């Protein structure tokens, strides 16, 4: 007796699933283009394959595979037989504009992608992925990568919240200080404190040294979960921080922040806050896998969860609004 399976329904093709399954290959093409400096070499105009091979030092036959793949992905273009940057590559992958996402792609390529090879093990065991990078190199790649991915949000935030009534801002886990600079540039009455782990704090000192606002930023080293937080601030910023921790640590962090400010102080929570089903925004749902890999428990969190945590830790929810891309802002006040 035959036990053959029925055919799939008519009109349904597996092409989308095949493309989804192969999407890591596309990401690796893009990462390779960044690592080899292809986009910088093409920033001044198209180059033939041999010219691009000489500029990069790569074997022409292998470079052709990479370049053709990037053309197929519409990151590069073919113009009269030469390779050229697409408009988006020219804008965001050459360092010729104020928005440069190359450090973010290096973070994905060098740290996040190797971690994802351990994804099934983390889901199965609850154990974080193991990192092979040295701590100093990790801190640099991580800080610069996060700065790149959040640059648009950092520059948009001063348009979404009125900082004019505040005097002192505490940025907890603020990385390179990329959120502080646009705020202080627009509000000369403000001073700020950047509180970061020692490796990241050292990177921030170097990054901020050339900024006109550097004299209004104090950098304090410490672990926000354990070390004393600086007092005397009427505004606290937690940007792209909450998703790094599991819920118990988030509550602990919010309690510690509340204890270091007076009644009436304001808290700004910037993150890709999810809907109640944790499925939108799409990128936030996918990035939850990366956060899980970092800690074994962290994830992308919903607006509803944030409200519950604020109520538990002495904060009164005030408002919620979109900032840019997948990032949104929750505002709360210390009671």
C-alpha positions in Angstrom: 0.0 0.0 0.0 1.3 3.4 -0.9 1.9 6.0 1.8 3.0 8.8 -0.5 2.5 12.3 0.9 0.2 14.8 -0.7 1.7 17.7 -2.7 1.7 21.2 -1.2 -1.2 23.5 -1.9 -1.3 25.1 -5.3 0.1 28.6 -5.5 2.5 28.2 -2.6 6.2 28.0 -3.4 9.1 27.5 -1.0 11.2 30.3 -2.5 10.7 32.7 0.4 11.8 30.1 2.9 14.8 29.2 0.8 15.8 32.8 0.6 15.3 33.2 4.3 17.5 30.1 5.0 20.2 31.5 2.7 20.1 35.1 4.2 23.2 34.4 6.3 25.2 34.1 3.1 24.0 37.6 2.0 25.1 39.0 5.4 28.5 37.4 5.0 28.9 39.0 1.5 28.1 42.4 3.0 30.5 41.8 6.0 33.3 40.8 3.6 32.8 43.9 1.6 33.3 46.0 4.8 36.2 44.0 6.0 38.0 44.2 2.7 37.3 47.9 2.3 35.6 47.5 -1.1 33.2 50.5 -0.5 36.0 52.9 0.5 38.0 51.9 -2.6 34.9 52.6 -4.8 34.0 55.9 -3.1 35.7 58.0 -5.8 34.1 56.2 -8.7 33.8 52.8 -10.5 36.8 50.5 -10.8 37.4 47.5 -13.1 38.0 44.1 -11.5 41.7 44.3 -11.9 41.9 47.8 -10.5 39.8 46.8 -7.5 42.0 43.7 -7.0 45.1 45.8 -7.0 43.6 48.3 -4.6 42.4 45.6 -2.1 45.3 43.0 -2.6 42.7 40.3 -3.2 42.9 37.5 -5.9 40.8 38.7 -8.8 39.0 35.3 -9.2 37.8 35.4 -5.5 37.1 39.1 -5.6 34.9 38.7 -8.6 32.7 36.3 -6.6 32.4 38.8 -3.7 31.7 41.8 -6.0 29.2 39.9 -8.2 27.4 38.8 -5.1 27.2 42.4 -3.9 25.9 43.4 -7.3 23.2 40.7 -7.1 22.3 42.1 -3.6 22.1 45.6 -5.0 24.9 46.9 -2.7 27.2 47.4 -5.7 26.4 48.2 -9.3 27.9 47.2 -12.7 28.6 50.2 -14.9 30.2 49.5 -18.3 31.9 46.4 -16.9 33.2 48.2 -13.8 32.0 47.9 -10.2 30.5 50.9 -8.4 28.9 51.7 -5.1 25.1 51.8 -5.0 23.6 55.0 -3.7 23.1 53.4 -0.2 26.6 52.0 -0.1 28.1 55.4 -1.0 26.0 57.0 1.7 26.5 54.6 4.5 29.5 52.4 3.8 32.3 54.8 2.8 32.7 57.1 5.8 31.9 60.1 3.5 28.7 61.1 5.4 27.7 61.6 9.1 26.0 58.2 9.2 28.6 55.3 8.9 27.3 51.8 9.6 30.5 50.0 8.9 31.4 49.6 12.7 27.9 48.1 13.2 28.5 45.6 10.4 31.9 44.8 11.9 30.2 44.1 15.2 27.8 41.7 13.5 30.6 40.1 11.3 33.3 39.6 14.0 31.3 39.0 17.2 27.6 38.4 16.6 27.8 36.0 13.7 30.2 33.6 15.5 27.9 33.7 18.5 25.0 32.7 16.4 26.7 29.4 15.5 25.9 28.5 19.1 22.3 29.6 19.0 20.7 26.1 19.3 23.0 25.2 22.2 22.0 28.4 24.1 18.3 27.7 23.4 18.7 24.1 24.5 20.8 24.7 27.6 20.2 28.3 28.6 24.0 28.9 28.6 25.3 32.1 27.0 27.5 31.8 23.9 31.2 31.8 24.4 33.2 34.7 23.0 36.7 34.2 21.6 37.7 37.9 21.4 40.0 39.5 23.9 38.1 41.9 26.3 39.8 45.1 25.0 39.1 44.3 21.4 35.5 43.2 22.3 34.9 46.5 24.1 36.1 48.5 21.1 34.1 46.5 18.5 31.0 46.5 20.7 31.1 50.2 21.6 31.8 51.4 18.1 29.2 49.0 16.6 26.5 50.1 19.0 27.3 53.7 18.3 26.9 53.1 14.6 23.6 51.3 14.9 22.1 53.9 17.2 23.6 57.0 15.5 20.3 58.0 13.8 18.3 57.6 17.0 20.9 59.5 19.0 20.7 62.4 16.7 16.9 62.3 16.5 16.3 62.1 20.3 16.8 65.8 20.9 13.8 66.4 18.5 11.6 64.0 20.4 12.1 65.2 24.0 12.5 68.7 25.5 15.8 68.8 27.3 15.6 72.5 28.0 14.4 72.2 31.6 17.2 69.9 32.7 20.6 70.7 34.1 22.4 67.5 34.7 22.1 64.2 32.8 23.3 60.8 33.9 23.9 58.4 31.0 24.1 54.9 32.4 25.8 52.4 30.1 26.2 55.2 27.5 29.0 53.5 25.5 31.0 56.1 23.6 28.8 59.0 24.7 27.1 59.2 21.3 23.8 60.0 22.8 25.2 62.8 25.0 26.9 64.8 22.3 23.8 65.8 20.2 21.9 66.7 23.4 24.7 68.9 24.9 25.3 70.5 21.5 21.7 71.8 21.5 21.5 72.6 25.2 24.5 74.5 26.5 23.0 74.8 30.0 23.4 71.0 30.5 26.3 69.0 31.9 26.4 65.2 31.8 28.0 62.2 33.4 28.7 59.1 31.4 28.8 55.9 33.6 30.4 52.9 31.9 32.4 49.8 32.5 36.2 50.5 32.5 37.0 49.2 29.0 34.2 51.2 27.4 34.9 54.2 29.5 38.4 54.3 28.1 37.1 54.2 24.6 34.7 57.0 25.4 37.5 59.2 26.7 39.3 58.9 23.4 36.1 59.4 21.3 35.0 62.4 23.2 38.4 64.1 23.5 37.9 66.0 20.2 34.3 67.0 20.9 33.5 70.6 21.7 31.2 69.3 24.5 34.0 67.3 26.2 34.4 69.8 29.1 30.8 69.3 30.0 31.0 65.5 30.2 32.4 63.6 33.2 33.2 60.0 32.7 32.8 57.7 35.7 33.8 54.0 35.6 31.8 51.4 37.3 29.2 48.5 37.0 25.7 49.9 37.2 24.4 46.7 38.8 26.9 46.9 41.7 28.9 50.1 42.0 27.6 53.4 43.4 25.9 55.6 40.8 26.8 59.3 40.7 24.1 61.5 42.3 23.0 65.1 41.7 21.2 64.5 38.3 17.7 65.6 37.4 17.6 63.4 34.2 18.8 59.8 33.6 19.2 58.1 30.3 19.2 54.3 29.7 19.6 53.9 25.9 20.0 50.5 24.3 20.7 49.1 27.8 17.6 47.4 29.1 17.7 44.6 26.6 21.1 43.5 27.8 19.7 42.1 31.0 17.2 39.6 32.3 14.1 40.9 34.0 15.4 40.5 37.5 18.5 42.5 36.7 16.4 45.2 35.0 14.3 45.7 38.1 17.5 45.8 40.2 19.0 48.4 37.8 15.8 50.6 37.8 15.8 50.5 41.6 19.4 51.5 41.8 18.8 54.4 39.4 15.8 55.5 41.4 17.8 55.6 44.6 20.4 57.9 43.1 18.0 60.7 42.1 15.6 62.9 43.9 11.8 62.9 43.6 10.8 64.6 40.3 13.8 63.4 38.4 13.1 62.1 34.9 14.0 58.8 33.4 14.4 58.2 29.6 14.3 54.6 28.4 15.3 54.3 24.7 15.1 50.8 23.2 13.2 48.8 20.5 10.2 48.3 22.7 8.1 45.5 21.4 4.4 45.0 21.1 2.6 42.8 23.7 3.2 39.6 21.6 6.9 40.4 21.2 6.7 40.0 17.4 6.9 43.7 16.3 9.1 45.4 15.3 10.5 42.5 13.3 14.1 43.4 13.9 13.6 43.6 17.6 12.1 40.1 17.6 15.2 38.8 15.7 17.7 40.7 17.8 16.2 39.0 20.8 18.2 35.9 19.8 21.4 37.9 20.0 20.5 39.2 23.5 19.7 35.6 24.5 23.2 34.6 23.3 24.9 37.2 25.4 23.3 36.3 28.7 21.3 33.1 28.3 18.2 35.0 29.5 17.9 38.5 28.1 15.5 39.4 25.3 13.7 42.2 23.6 11.0 43.5 25.9 7.6 45.0 25.5 6.1 48.3 26.4 3.8 46.5 28.8 6.7 44.9 30.7 8.5 48.3 30.9 5.4 49.8 32.6 5.3 47.0 35.1 9.0 47.4 36.0 8.6 51.2 36.4 5.7 50.8 38.8 7.7 48.3 40.9 10.7 50.5 41.2 9.4 53.9 42.2 8.9 55.5 38.7 5.6 56.9 37.3 5.1 56.3 33.6 4.5 59.5 31.7 4.7 58.9 27.9 5.7 56.7 25.0 6.7 57.7 21.5 8.6 56.5 18.4 12.1 58.0 18.0 13.5 56.5 14.7 13.7 53.1 13.0 12.8 50.4 15.6 13.7 52.7 18.6 11.1 54.2 20.9 11.2 56.3 24.0 9.5 55.8 27.4 9.5 58.7 29.8 9.0 58.2 33.5 9.3 60.4 36.7 10.7 59.5 40.1 8.0 59.4 42.8 
